[in-house]
Amino acid sequence: MTSCAVEGGCPSDYIALSISLLSFILLLVRSTSPFLIRKVPRPKGSSFWIPAIQVFASFNLLLSIVMALNILEFRKRYWWQSCYIWAVWVEGPLGFGLLLSCRIVQACQLYYIFVKRRLPTIRSYILLPLIILPWIAGSAFIHMKKPLNDRCHMGTQWIIPVICLHTLYVATLVGFTGAIHHIEFRFHELKDLWQGIFVSSSSIGIWVVAYILNEIHDDNGRLQVVSRFLLLVTASVLVLAFFSVSSSQPLVSLMSLRKKEHQDLETMGRALGIPDSGLLLLRAPDSIIEPNEPLDKLLLNRRFRQSFMAFANSCLAGESVHFYDEVQQLDKIPFDDSVRRIYMARHIIEKYIVSGAAMEVNISHRSRQEILTTLDLAGPGLFKNVLNEVIQLMQMSLAKDYWSSMHYMKFKEEANMRTAGLELEQGTGWNFSPRLSSVHCADDPFHQEHIPSDSGSHSHDAELQ
C-alpha cells in the first residue's frame, strides 16, 4: 500500500481510471450522436464551439489529474511529465477554469439577450479568453514561484488561494444566474444553469476536502490513495453531469443527455408553440391568385407561399422565402410575450442575418447592422427594412421565373381541383327532410309520422263510437 500510494498503480487507482474513461467515452458519444446518428446539421458560431470546448476542457481535467497524482505507475523522466504542466496549466486554465468559463459565457449571453434585450456587445471568442485570464495569471505566478514538490503537492499557504480561485468562478456563475432568475424561460435554460451550479458546487465541495487531504497529509499512504480516488471519480462525475445540462437555445441544444426532450421540432415556430406554425388548414378555401398582384400580398396565402418556396428551393435560392415565412411566424407572437419574441428573433438573426449564417439572406450592410445593434430584440418592426429588401429581391428574380414554372402550373391545377371539389360537395349535400315510407299498414313504424294530426284524431273518435 505504501509503495503504490507514492508511485501509483493501486487497485483503487485503476478503478478510478476506469470510471474516468467510461465517463469520457459517454461524453464523446453524447456529444457526437446528434451529428452522426440523427444527422443534425452542425450549428455555426458559439452554439457549436462552446460545447466543443467543454469536451476539450473535460478531457484536460481528467488527464491532468491522472498525470499529476500518479494514478498510473510510471517514472517522470521527460519534461512533458512535469508537475507544472499538468497540475498547474492543464488542470487550471485548460481544465476546470476553461470548463467553468464556458458556462459563464453561456450565462452572460442569456443575461444580455433576455434581460438587456440585445445581442452581447462582446463576442464569445473574445469574452472567453478574458474570463480565463485570472487562471492564466495564477498559473504563471505559481510557475514562477515553483512551490510544488516532486509529488506535485504544494504547501499549506498555497491551498487557500487555489481554492478561492475555484470558488470565485462558481460565485460568478451564481451571480449571472441570479440576474436572470425572473425570466420565464421556455426551454429550461435557468433550470439547467441551477443544476450546473449545484453539480459544480457539490463536486467542488468533495473535491476541496479530497484536495486538502491529498496536499497536507502526503505522508499518510492510505489517505493519499483514498483522496486520489475521490479526486478522479469526482472529476469524472463533474464533467459528465456538468456537460449533460445544456443552457443553449432549444434547436441548438444538440448535446443534451435527456432523451425525453428529443422531439421532432422541424421549426422554431413549432418549438415555441406559435399557432398554425407550418400547418395548412385542409378545408380552407383558396383565394384567386393573380400574377399582377404585389408579391408581398400573394405571399400571405399559405398555399402559394409553400409552392413558391418549393420553386425557390429548386433554384437553390430558398433562403429569402424561408426568411419571410419565419418573420410571419414572429408577427403572430403577441407583443407582450417578450420572451417568445426574443427566442424567435434570435433564431432568425442567427439563421439568416449574421454573416456566414446557414441561410444568410442577401441584404445591405446597413440593414444588417441595424438588426445586430438593435436595443430591443422583442420590439415590433425589427425586420421591417430587411423584409422589404428581401421582397424586392424576390420580385426581381424569383417571381418572374415562377409564373412560367411547373410549380405554378401544379399549384394552379391543385387550386382548381380543390375549388371544384368544394363546389361539388356543396351542390350534392345530404337531404335531411323527413323520411317517407312506402309501407301503408299498421306495421309501418313510420306511419305515425306521416298521418295528419286531424285525421288521426278523427279515426280515434270513430273507434270510440
RODO-2510 file (C-alpha; in nm, 4 decimals, decimal comma):
residues 465
     n   res          X          Y          Z
     1     m     0,0000     0,0000     0,0000
     2     t     0,2813     0,2390     0,0895
     3     s     0,4701     0,1872    -0,2359
     4     c     0,1654     0,2242    -0,4628
     5     a     0,0486     0,5252    -0,2610
     6     v     0,3696     0,7018    -0,3584
     7     e     0,4386     0,5578    -0,7027
     8     g     0,0785     0,4954    -0,8140
     9     g    -0,0843     0,1868    -0,9589
    10     c    -0,3028     0,0836    -0,6633
    11     p    -0,6168    -0,1223    -0,7400
    12     s    -0,8332     0,1754    -0,6441
    13     d    -0,6363     0,3885    -0,8903
    14     y    -0,7248     0,1574    -1,1767
    15     i    -1,0890     0,1543    -1,0694
    16     a    -1,0954     0,5339    -1,0691
    17     l    -0,9193     0,5374    -1,4062
    18     s    -1,1809     0,3007    -1,5499
    19     i    -1,4601     0,5249    -1,4224
    20     s    -1,2990     0,8313    -1,5775
    21     l    -1,2504     0,6550    -1,9118
    22     l    -1,6120     0,5401    -1,9116
    23     s    -1,7325     0,8911    -1,8291
    24     f    -1,5336     1,0472    -2,1095
    25     i    -1,6473     0,7837    -2,3602
    26     l    -2,0085     0,8553    -2,2659
    27     l    -1,9345     1,2241    -2,3045
    28     l    -1,7990     1,1709    -2,6555
    29     v    -2,0950     0,9537    -2,7529
    30     r    -2,3453     1,2085    -2,6268
    31     s    -2,1684     1,4969    -2,7965
    32     t    -2,1358     1,3327    -3,1384
    33     s    -2,4569     1,1277    -3,1584
    34     p    -2,6753     1,4186    -3,2797
    35     f    -2,4486     1,4635    -3,5821
    36     l    -2,3581     1,1006    -3,6551
    37     i    -2,6840     0,9218    -3,5709
    38     r    -2,9675     1,1754    -3,6009
    39     k    -2,7875     1,3647    -3,8807
    40     v    -2,8495     1,7018    -3,7190
    41     p    -2,6786     1,9789    -3,9185
    42     r    -2,3841     2,1242    -3,7319
    43     p    -2,4613     2,4709    -3,5956
    44     k    -2,2232     2,7563    -3,6506
    45     g    -2,0724     3,0048    -3,4129
    46     s    -2,0659     2,9774    -3,0354
    47     s    -2,3579     2,7339    -3,0367
    48     f    -2,1139     2,4689    -3,1544
    49     w    -1,7660     2,5646    -3,0417
    50     i    -1,8544     2,6412    -2,6786
    51     p    -1,9862     2,2855    -2,6170
    52     a    -1,6889     2,1524    -2,8148
    53     i    -1,4502     2,3445    -2,5900
    54     q    -1,6272     2,1977    -2,2877
    55     v    -1,5453     1,8491    -2,4160
    56     f    -1,1835     1,9534    -2,4634
    57     a    -1,1674     2,1034    -2,1127
    58     s    -1,3226     1,7898    -1,9630
    59     f    -1,0564     1,5732    -2,1240
    60     n    -0,7807     1,8027    -1,9975
    61     l    -0,9183     1,7984    -1,6442
    62     l    -0,9311     1,4196    -1,6244
    63     l    -0,5940     1,3700    -1,7910
    64     s    -0,4248     1,6271    -1,5679
    65     i    -0,5452     1,4506    -1,2536
    66     v    -0,4191     1,1170    -1,3856
    67     m    -0,0784     1,2619    -1,4686
    68     a    -0,0324     1,4883    -1,1656
    69     l    -0,1463     1,2456    -0,8939
    70     n     0,0441     0,9392    -1,0165
    71     i    -0,2663     0,7354    -1,0886
    72     l    -0,0537     0,5155    -1,3129
    73     e     0,2788     0,3759    -1,2048
    74     f     0,5466     0,5444    -1,4126
    75     r     0,8612     0,7419    -1,3502
    76     k     0,8920     1,1057    -1,4501
    77     r     1,1795     1,1117    -1,6932
    78     y     1,0743     1,3659    -1,9542
    79     w     0,9987     1,7366    -1,9443
    80     w     0,6375     1,6886    -2,0532
    81     q     0,5763     1,4898    -1,7331
    82     s     0,6452     1,7972    -1,5217
    83     c     0,4023     1,8773    -1,2398
    84     y     0,3778     2,2368    -1,3546
    85     i     0,2496     2,1326    -1,6951
    86     w    -0,0236     1,9019    -1,5657
    87     a    -0,1099     2,0228    -1,2141
    88     v    -0,0827     2,3945    -1,2945
    89     w    -0,1518     2,4661    -1,6622
    90     v    -0,3564     2,1733    -1,7919
    91     e    -0,5670     2,1302    -1,4787
    92     g    -0,6218     2,5050    -1,4296
    93     p    -0,6595     2,7298    -1,7376
    94     l    -0,7136     2,4403    -1,9787
    95     g    -0,9231     2,2218    -1,7482
    96     f    -1,1500     2,3336    -1,4671
    97     g    -1,1100     2,7026    -1,5436
    98     l    -1,1989     2,6569    -1,9096
    99     l    -1,4962     2,4373    -1,8207
   100     l    -1,6458     2,6943    -1,5824
   101     s    -1,5624     2,9810    -1,8178
   102     c    -1,7684     2,8264    -2,0978
   103     r    -2,0708     2,8044    -1,8715
   104     i    -2,0187     3,1637    -1,7558
   105     v    -2,0135     3,2760    -2,1201
   106     q    -2,3451     3,0994    -2,1796
   107     a    -2,4990     3,2617    -1,8712
   108     c    -2,3691     3,6013    -1,9834
   109     q    -2,5286     3,5538    -2,3251
   110     l    -2,8644     3,4730    -2,1670
   111     y    -2,8359     3,7817    -1,9466
   112     y    -2,7737     4,0160    -2,2387
   113     i    -3,0369     3,8630    -2,4655
   114     f    -3,3266     3,8209    -2,2219
   115     v    -3,2583     4,0931    -1,9634
   116     k    -3,0914     4,3614    -2,1748
   117     r    -3,2916     4,2523    -2,4835
   118     r    -2,9934     4,2941    -2,7112
   119     l    -2,7161     4,0837    -2,8535
   120     p    -2,3993     4,0632    -2,6409
   121     t    -2,1676     4,3557    -2,7003
   122     i    -1,8587     4,1329    -2,6708
   123     r    -1,8224     3,8327    -2,8966
   124     s    -1,7886     3,4940    -2,7317
   125     y    -1,4441     3,4279    -2,8767
   126     i    -1,3253     3,7488    -2,7077
   127     l    -1,5165     3,7094    -2,3815
   128     l    -1,3952     3,3563    -2,3133
   129     p    -1,0210     3,4425    -2,3092
   130     l    -1,0951     3,7428    -2,0878
   131     i    -1,2702     3,5213    -1,8335
   132     i    -0,9791     3,2744    -1,8298
   133     l    -0,7211     3,5492    -1,7672
   134     p    -0,7255     3,5083    -1,3840
   135     w    -0,6439     3,1401    -1,4267
   136     i    -0,3593     3,2196    -1,6635
   137     a    -0,2205     3,4831    -1,4274
   138     g    -0,2455     3,2492    -1,1284
   139     s    -0,0807     2,9631    -1,3153
   140     a     0,2018     3,1891    -1,4308
   141     f     0,2581     3,3100    -1,0744
   142     i     0,2705     2,9540    -0,9379
   143     h     0,5050     2,8530    -1,2178
   144     m     0,7398     3,1369    -1,1251
   145     k     0,7386     3,0598    -0,7520
   146     k     0,7605     2,6810    -0,8044
   147     p     0,6011     2,5661    -0,4766
   148     l     0,5374     2,2075    -0,5945
   149     n     0,7438     1,9151    -0,4716
   150     d     0,8334     1,6049    -0,6694
   151     r     0,4875     1,4556    -0,5957
   152     c     0,3064     1,7641    -0,7319
   153     h     0,1981     1,8780    -0,3846
   154     m     0,2145     2,2393    -0,2706
   155     g     0,2405     2,3874     0,0760
   156     t    -0,0470     2,4852     0,3006
   157     q    -0,0087     2,8566     0,2257
   158     w    -0,0887     2,7909    -0,1421
   159     i    -0,4024     2,5856    -0,0876
   160     i    -0,6293     2,8732     0,0203
   161     p    -0,5635     3,0940    -0,2882
   162     v    -0,6177     2,7973    -0,5198
   163     i    -0,9471     2,7056    -0,3530
   164     c    -1,0581     3,0702    -0,3595
   165     l    -0,9956     3,0850    -0,7342
   166     h    -1,2168     2,7801    -0,7874
   167     t    -1,4874     2,9305    -0,5671
   168     l    -1,4691     3,2669    -0,7460
   169     y    -1,5773     3,1154    -1,0757
   170     v    -1,8665     2,9281    -0,9187
   171     a    -1,9750     3,2510    -0,7463
   172     t    -1,9594     3,4369    -1,0798
   173     l    -2,1824     3,1756    -1,2370
   174     v    -2,4242     3,2078    -0,9448
   175     g    -2,4289     3,5862    -0,9905
   176     f    -2,5232     3,5745    -1,3588
   177     t    -2,7823     3,3056    -1,2912
   178     g    -2,9381     3,5117    -1,0137
   179     a    -2,9639     3,8086    -1,2506
   180     i    -3,1845     3,6116    -1,4916
   181     h    -3,3886     3,4121    -1,2401
   182     h    -3,7010     3,6238    -1,3045
   183     i    -3,7121     3,5411    -1,6762
   184     e    -3,9728     3,2780    -1,7646
   185     f    -3,7582     3,0691    -1,9965
   186     r    -3,9394     2,8301    -2,2238
   187     f    -3,6690     2,5677    -2,2648
   188     h    -3,5361     2,5183    -1,9094
   189     e    -3,2245     2,7336    -1,9500
   190     l    -3,2488     2,8667    -1,5946
   191     k    -3,3107     2,5191    -1,4562
   192     d    -3,0066     2,3899    -1,6425
   193     l    -2,7903     2,6678    -1,5017
   194     w    -2,9012     2,5980    -1,1451
   195     q    -2,8389     2,2272    -1,1976
   196     g    -2,4934     2,3074    -1,3304
   197     i    -2,4263     2,5233    -1,0256
   198     f    -2,5493     2,2505    -0,7914
   199     v    -2,3366     1,9851    -0,9611
   200     s    -2,0259     2,2029    -0,9675
   201     s    -2,0730     2,3201    -0,6075
   202     s    -2,1265     1,9672    -0,4775
   203     s    -1,8318     1,8339    -0,6733
   204     i    -1,6089     2,1189    -0,5612
   205     g    -1,7101     2,0554    -0,2007
   206     i    -1,5997     1,6927    -0,2202
   207     w    -1,3043     1,7906    -0,4332
   208     v    -1,1827     2,0510    -0,1845
   209     v    -1,1887     1,8024     0,1015
   210     a    -1,0025     1,5404    -0,1011
   211     y    -0,7621     1,8019    -0,2365
   212     i    -0,6736     1,9367     0,1068
   213     l    -0,6245     1,5872     0,2458
   214     n    -0,4090     1,4948    -0,0514
   215     e    -0,1958     1,8081    -0,0247
   216     i    -0,1485     1,8296     0,3508
   217     h    -0,1244     1,4655     0,4569
   218     d     0,1147     1,3480     0,1885
   219     d     0,2898     1,1250     0,4428
   220     n    -0,0224     0,9139     0,5047
   221     g    -0,0315     0,6382     0,2433
   222     r    -0,3900     0,5244     0,2952
   223     l    -0,5179     0,8796     0,2952
   224     q    -0,3290     0,9501    -0,0264
   225     v    -0,4918     0,6541    -0,2006
   226     v    -0,8442     0,7433    -0,0832
   227     s    -0,8140     1,1142    -0,1640
   228     r    -0,6655     1,0371    -0,5045
   229     f    -0,9550     0,8062    -0,5804
   230     l    -1,2104     1,0693    -0,4744
   231     l    -1,0447     1,3412    -0,6807
   232     l    -1,0548     1,1452    -1,0057
   233     v    -1,4023     0,9964    -0,9547
   234     t    -1,5499     1,3330    -0,8545
   235     a    -1,3948     1,4994    -1,1587
   236     s    -1,5381     1,2236    -1,3811
   237     v    -1,8872     1,2771    -1,2431
   238     l    -1,8440     1,6536    -1,2722
   239     v    -1,7529     1,6599    -1,6410
   240     l    -2,0299     1,4189    -1,7396
   241     a    -2,3083     1,5747    -1,5332
   242     f    -2,1948     1,9309    -1,5985
   243     f    -2,1986     1,8750    -1,9728
   244     s    -2,5350     1,6986    -1,9566
   245     v    -2,7229     2,0144    -1,8603
   246     s    -2,7226     2,2460    -2,1585
   247     s    -2,8185     2,6118    -2,1338
   248     s    -2,8329     2,6715    -2,5073
   249     q    -3,1404     2,7541    -2,7084
   250     p    -3,3802     2,4677    -2,7967
   251     l    -3,2888     2,3816    -3,1539
   252     v    -2,9226     2,4284    -3,0758
   253     s    -2,9266     2,2179    -2,7600
   254     l    -2,7941     1,9198    -2,9502
   255     m    -2,5798     1,7642    -2,6808
   256     s    -2,8350     1,7112    -2,4056
   257     l    -2,8405     1,3751    -2,2299
   258     r    -3,2145     1,3903    -2,1669
   259     k    -3,3931     1,1624    -2,4106
   260     k    -3,7346     1,2974    -2,3156
   261     e    -3,6535     1,6217    -2,4971
   262     h    -3,5697     1,4561    -2,8279
   263     q    -3,8711     1,5897    -3,0118
   264     d    -3,9219     1,6293    -3,3820
   265     l    -3,9281     2,0070    -3,3882
   266     e    -3,8780     2,0972    -3,7504
   267     t    -3,9062     2,4715    -3,6984
   268     m    -3,8578     2,7177    -3,4190
   269     g    -4,2214     2,8164    -3,4616
   270     r    -4,3352     2,4705    -3,3582
   271     a    -4,0894     2,4650    -3,0713
   272     l    -4,2378     2,7911    -2,9432
   273     g    -4,5963     2,6797    -2,9979
   274     i    -4,6837     2,9526    -3,2481
   275     p    -5,0409     2,8994    -3,3785
   276     d    -5,0645     2,7295    -3,7201
   277     s    -4,6862     2,7176    -3,7450
   278     g    -4,6062     2,5158    -4,0556
   279     l    -4,9626     2,3811    -4,0793
   280     l    -5,2246     2,4092    -4,3502
   281     l    -5,5976     2,4023    -4,2976
   282     l    -5,7096     2,1190    -4,5209
   283     r    -6,0524     2,2640    -4,5921
   284     a    -5,9516     2,6285    -4,6125
   285     p    -6,0882     2,7989    -4,9257
   286     d    -5,8359     2,9085    -5,1876
   287     s    -5,8303     3,2704    -5,2882
   288     i    -5,7758     3,3596    -5,6512
   289     i    -5,4091     3,4190    -5,7331
   290     e    -5,3422     3,6978    -5,9798
   291     p    -4,9835     3,7288    -6,1091
   292     n    -5,0250     4,1050    -6,1378
   293     e    -5,0745     4,1475    -5,7632
   294     p    -4,7797     4,2533    -5,5437
   295     l    -4,5660     3,9654    -5,4248
   296     d    -4,5939     4,0587    -5,0575
   297     k    -4,9724     4,0266    -5,0842
   298     l    -4,9507     3,6936    -5,2664
   299     l    -4,7145     3,5504    -5,0059
   300     l    -4,9815     3,5967    -4,7403
   301     n    -5,1557     3,2981    -4,8984
   302     r    -5,0122     2,9935    -4,7221
   303     r    -5,0529     2,7522    -5,0125
   304     f    -4,8996     2,9949    -5,2592
   305     r    -4,6106     3,0591    -5,0217
   306     q    -4,5360     2,6879    -4,9949
   307     s    -4,5474     2,6460    -5,3720
   308     f    -4,3249     2,9496    -5,4193
   309     m    -4,0889     2,8162    -5,1511
   310     a    -4,0620     2,4803    -5,3280
   311     f    -3,9750     2,6608    -5,6515
   312     a    -3,7150     2,8762    -5,4755
   313     n    -3,5598     2,5685    -5,3146
   314     s    -3,5334     2,4030    -5,6544
   315     c    -3,3422     2,7101    -5,7725
   316     l    -3,1128     2,6923    -5,4657
   317     a    -3,2433     3,0332    -5,3577
   318     g    -3,4970     2,9428    -5,0928
   319     e    -3,3445     3,1363    -4,8038
   320     s    -3,5442     3,4512    -4,8856
   321     v    -3,8792     3,2706    -4,8774
   322     h    -3,7865     3,0819    -4,5597
   323     f    -3,6879     3,4115    -4,4008
   324     y    -4,0218     3,5668    -4,4976
   325     d    -4,2088     3,2663    -4,3573
   326     e    -4,0334     3,2814    -4,0198
   327     v    -4,0831     3,6576    -3,9912
   328     q    -4,4546     3,5945    -4,0440
   329     q    -4,4435     3,3483    -3,7549
   330     l    -4,2717     3,6110    -3,5397
   331     d    -4,5532     3,8565    -3,6127
   332     k    -4,8060     3,6064    -3,4739
   333     i    -4,6497     3,6260    -3,1270
   334     p    -4,8177     3,8923    -2,9091
   335     f    -4,6088     4,1981    -2,8286
   336     d    -4,6450     4,1407    -2,4543
   337     d    -4,4909     3,7922    -2,4872
   338     s    -4,1374     3,9281    -2,4985
   339     v    -3,9634     3,6004    -2,4128
   340     r    -4,1042     3,4092    -2,7092
   341     r    -4,0435     3,7055    -2,9396
   342     i    -3,6792     3,7160    -2,8291
   343     y    -3,6436     3,3418    -2,8893
   344     m    -3,7815     3,3766    -3,2410
   345     a    -3,5877     3,6939    -3,3223
   346     r    -3,2630     3,5408    -3,2015
   347     h    -3,3280     3,2320    -3,4117
   348     i    -3,3935     3,4414    -3,7237
   349     i    -3,0814     3,6508    -3,6668
   350     e    -2,8541     3,3501    -3,6234
   351     k    -3,0060     3,1650    -3,9188
   352     y    -3,0458     3,4441    -4,1744
   353     i    -2,8818     3,7711    -4,0683
   354     v    -2,5328     3,7157    -3,9256
   355     s    -2,2500     3,6872    -4,1744
   356     g    -2,1782     3,3277    -4,2647
   357     a    -2,5161     3,2031    -4,1391
   358     a    -2,6564     2,8753    -4,2690
   359     m    -2,9201     3,0554    -4,4812
   360     e    -2,7808     3,4078    -4,4975
   361     v    -3,0044     3,6416    -4,6962
   362     n    -2,8660     3,8949    -4,9403
   363     i    -2,9292     4,2313    -4,7727
   364     s    -2,7472     4,5610    -4,7391
   365     h    -2,4815     4,6133    -4,4751
   366     r    -2,6784     4,8990    -4,3210
   367     s    -2,9881     4,6854    -4,2657
   368     r    -2,7789     4,4036    -4,1253
   369     q    -2,6095     4,6316    -3,8733
   370     e    -2,9422     4,7832    -3,7685
   371     i    -3,0576     4,4403    -3,6548
   372     l    -2,7300     4,3302    -3,4976
   373     t    -2,7063     4,6504    -3,2927
   374     t    -3,0738     4,6798    -3,2008
   375     l    -3,1581     4,7783    -2,8448
   376     d    -3,4794     4,5746    -2,8310
   377     l    -3,4928     4,2247    -2,9758
   378     a    -3,8611     4,1956    -2,8839
   379     g    -3,9666     4,5207    -3,0470
   380     p    -4,2091     4,5328    -3,3416
   381     g    -4,0744     4,6072    -3,6856
   382     l    -3,7312     4,4633    -3,6128
   383     f    -3,7072     4,3014    -3,9570
   384     k    -3,9216     4,5529    -4,1487
   385     n    -3,6439     4,7045    -4,3606
   386     v    -3,4815     4,3694    -4,4271
   387     l    -3,8160     4,2195    -4,5244
   388     n    -3,8740     4,4954    -4,7793
   389     e    -3,5319     4,4323    -4,9336
   390     v    -3,5931     4,0587    -4,9497
   391     i    -3,9342     4,1021    -5,1146
   392     q    -3,7886     4,3378    -5,3760
   393     l    -3,5131     4,0889    -5,4474
   394     m    -3,7624     3,8044    -5,4909
   395     q    -3,9837     4,0237    -5,7094
   396     m    -3,6981     4,0970    -5,9476
   397     s    -3,5583     3,7445    -5,9690
   398     l    -3,7683     3,4521    -5,8487
   399     a    -4,1184     3,5843    -5,9173
   400     k    -4,0630     3,6332    -6,2910
   401     d    -3,9469     3,2758    -6,3379
   402     y    -4,2109     3,1283    -6,1085
   403     w    -4,5103     3,2202    -6,3264
   404     s    -4,3736     3,0122    -6,6138
   405     s    -4,2572     2,7205    -6,3999
   406     m    -4,4127     2,3803    -6,3434
   407     h    -4,4568     2,4673    -5,9753
   408     y    -4,7078     2,7381    -6,0644
   409     m    -4,8873     2,5096    -6,3105
   410     k    -4,9184     2,2439    -6,0435
   411     f    -5,0332     2,4976    -5,7856
   412     k    -5,2975     2,6352    -6,0226
   413     e    -5,4219     2,2870    -6,1111
   414     e    -5,4494     2,1823    -5,7467
   415     a    -5,6303     2,5056    -5,6611
   416     n    -5,8851     2,4439    -5,9389
   417     m    -5,9390     2,0867    -5,8225
   418     r    -5,9959     2,1972    -5,4631
   419     t    -6,2388     2,4663    -5,5756
   420     a    -6,4319     2,2184    -5,7897
   421     g    -6,4390     1,9691    -5,5050
   422     l    -6,5833     2,2231    -5,2633
   423     e    -6,8497     2,3289    -5,5137
   424     l    -6,9439     1,9667    -5,5804
   425     e    -6,9719     1,8925    -5,2105
   426     q    -7,1886     2,1984    -5,1534
   427     g    -7,4111     2,1139    -5,4534
   428     t    -7,4702     1,7479    -5,3606
   429     g    -7,5237     1,7813    -4,9916
   430     w    -7,7397     1,5371    -4,7923
   431     n    -8,1191     1,5862    -4,7832
   432     f    -8,2304     1,5839    -4,4235
   433     s    -8,6099     1,6087    -4,4962
   434     p    -8,8434     1,3649    -4,3118
   435     r    -8,8207     1,0131    -4,4476
   436     l    -9,1274     0,8820    -4,6371
   437     s    -9,2194     0,5156    -4,6125
   438     s    -9,3744     0,3088    -4,8909
   439     v    -9,5387     0,0748    -4,6407
   440     h    -9,9042     0,1599    -4,5721
   441     c   -10,0122    -0,0708    -4,2946
   442     a   -10,0226    -0,0804    -3,9197
   443     d    -9,6784    -0,2464    -3,9100
   444     d    -9,5180     0,0565    -4,0661
   445     p    -9,3041     0,2079    -3,7862
   446     f    -9,3043     0,5468    -3,9612
   447     h    -9,6746     0,5761    -4,0393
   448     q    -9,7494     0,7774    -3,7267
   449     e    -9,5131     1,0486    -3,8522
   450     h    -9,6963     1,0947    -4,1842
   451     i   -10,0607     1,0845    -4,0700
   452     p   -10,2002     1,4320    -4,0208
   453     s   -10,2983     1,5115    -3,6692
   454     d   -10,6610     1,5854    -3,7557
   455     s   -10,7092     1,2547    -3,9396
   456     g   -10,5512     1,0717    -3,6520
   457     s   -10,7933     1,2246    -3,4050
   458     h   -11,0881     1,1523    -3,6380
   459     s   -11,0060     0,7810    -3,6616
   460     h   -10,9624     0,7641    -3,2872
   461     d   -11,3096     0,9120    -3,2341
   462     a   -11,4575     0,6614    -3,4788
   463     e   -11,3144     0,3716    -3,2809
   464     l   -11,4655     0,5092    -2,9609
   465     q   -11,8039     0,5277    -3,1224
***
